């Protein structure tokens, strides 16, 4: 399957390679496959607003815009590069370590019932303006 911007990708293979080269990152996987896998993950997010056209294949553009935001394109590229480096966005999240004691050192205790997961602050920052907040919000009014 070839990369077709607007149908199965927000960016071209060359854009991925140029971004990586500018940061001296070596891409070892097939750019086409990396971009498709990145789109698989990215398109599962819950975005604010609605597709510009009901029949468009991808989630962007949205809300009567005609272009995909640069942050969304960059998020696809970064996701593809993380996948190339072995990150598994679909892996099972293991329970967080409850506690650990190293004799003569520091005690470490993690939140009970918490989950450990890889965090990607750069992706979070790029995507947060576009995502629906799916967390629990509590509003206290006096």
Secondary structure, 3 states (H helix, E strand, C coil): CCCCECCCECCCHHHHHHHHHHCCCCCCCCHHHHHHHHHHHHCCCCECCCECCCCCCCCCCECCCCCCCHHHHHHHHHHHHHHHCCCCCCCCCCECCCEEECCCCCEEECCCCCECCCCCHHHHHHHCCCECCCCCCCCCCC
